[in-house]
């Protein structure tokens, strides 16, 4: 009997150690969590960013609207013209990565700030600009696209030690996801084939919804609700286990900048962690993550005609962009 109790004790201890180890690897994140209700008024810098965000998003989601290959091809092209014009006005040179899909030319739009350190790994920040049919895509993924443009503006005169690449991807949505027609997969494969070293890739994905109602945040599996908040007023920083160091760097930076965020280095069996352009970079062996408001787990207008500009929390989106700016500056050692 004593031996049986000893074996049982050892098994229980092993289970506890395994749970603690899993929590430490996947859930624990550095930095102090800021409180949303303690947010100060917008700073002058944040007000300028807010103006950029709203102007650009109205142009993208209202003037251009739906943008995809299933009947809105010209709008897809109009969107790229908006990015290219904005980047040019901010002092950037841009490049197109063109390829053919269903007999039509499409492209990713890329620009970069060259790093001063030779052979230092680059940072990629990307967002897809296509929408699903029937939706103007203000949040999915217009909010992320205009945030990327605003971040590029803020960093335009910086001198980073590590190269920063901004990429606006075509064809993330179905039926192109994780096919050779997916823009981010083309981009990741190109970087891999030329042997480019990356510190990581950040996919901005659906980042404009913040809610204060209790129970407004849901999760793909119920047990995550015991580990993370059930009020949807934060962004989630989601990576895979192999990207956990990069996830922690981003969470630390956002929390240092006093932006509410939660992080997870998630196991592969949580299939929802793959739902953006970062998955293409995982496929090519790079560390990558998604920053998201969690889309349909919070935002009830996801993939509907009601995904419109009036649903976007521009104040909080502006705060996020400025918090990302400071995080990126630290990561890339901007002067």
Secondary structure, DSSP 8 states (H G I E B T S, - for coil): -HHHHHHHHHHHHHHHHHHHHHHHHHT---S----GGG-----HHHHHHHHHHHHHHIIIIIII---BTTTBHHHHHHHHHHHHHHHHHTT--EEEEEEEETTEEEEEEEEEE--SSTT--EEEEEEE----TT---IIIIIIHHHHHHHHHHHHTT---SS-EEEEEES--STTSTTSTT-HHHHHHHHHHHTT--EEEEEEEES------SBT----SSGGGGGTS-SB--SEEEEEEGGGHHHHHHHHHHHHHTT--EEEEEE-TT-GGGG-STHHHHHHTT--EEEEE--GGGT-TTTTSTT--GGG--HHHHHHHHHHHHHHHHHHHT--
